Amino acid sequence: MADGLQEAFREALARFAAGVTVVSARHGGEERGMTATAFMSLSLEPPLVALGIHEKAKLWPVLEAARAFSVSLLREGQEAVSQHFAGRPQEGVALEEGRVPGALAVLRCRLEAVYPGGDHRLVVGRVERVELGEMGPPLMYFARGYRRVVWPS
């Protein structure tokens, strides 16, 4: 992509607000997680979600071998968790049973399909189980930073 178009593309996408998730997988004693904002619901029947994973992400070989993954939907206040799984290690952050403790919700998925997408893979997961946490404001990312949602009191 031409440099001008690439910069404009990045700037345009920085103007799109997104919830923050941690995608995790476990296989053969290895557990990996990564922060992802490229996540969406895809279908209600059957229940499917989709996410983008860079082809060189450390999570990818573990997820591919496991054929299963979890998506933890982060809540406001979990910025350190997001940073940790984005490659900036934080003290005291860890997955518990393949999920982020205190997340708004966790979706347990079976790998349904994978499609090429430039330097990423579009991963489709079939949701097999949902774990709901306590309701509260989500962790949002907008304009290259974490933002707050006005939450009713």
Steps between C-alpha positions, in 0.01 A plus 500: 500500500634846415630685808240779468212255477638288786526804730151621406364148556661482846367844591149415383495177705627689807166681480305178542416419862544136595455286805814328623530123529763246595503191280665195654572138412665206673664194345760252616570683824551833321254783558508824302289812496488819296310826513262545208263774392440338159212292638131479412190290529430329170187287537235421757396169342740332526677719758818614323763767569784622278835655578817601324833347605834602350660206324815541715318532834635264767139400572435371149687161510350420842146591388540307175622187683235526774218564251336692787530841663341733753413867462490707821312830463689749715342746742601854582795486738668206325744715303797317656357170375466642150857632507637171635352294217601765246865423582568745784530270805324614817543365853230266628320447168422140403233288343294273724358191333549663161317821583559845644368515857239774546417530130151615400450171318699209362414317179636145471535418131587213270696594186248494214692649205807704407529733201803689365489876543821675397748471787223371726274200521127540544408244764140387544405331825185314596397607849447190714468662841444849641612608847346829612683718751362794693350770276691826477665742258721346231864578430495705177778598262469812284748749347795287614401498866264352756172688539209497740138429424249716682334245724161559661513534877 
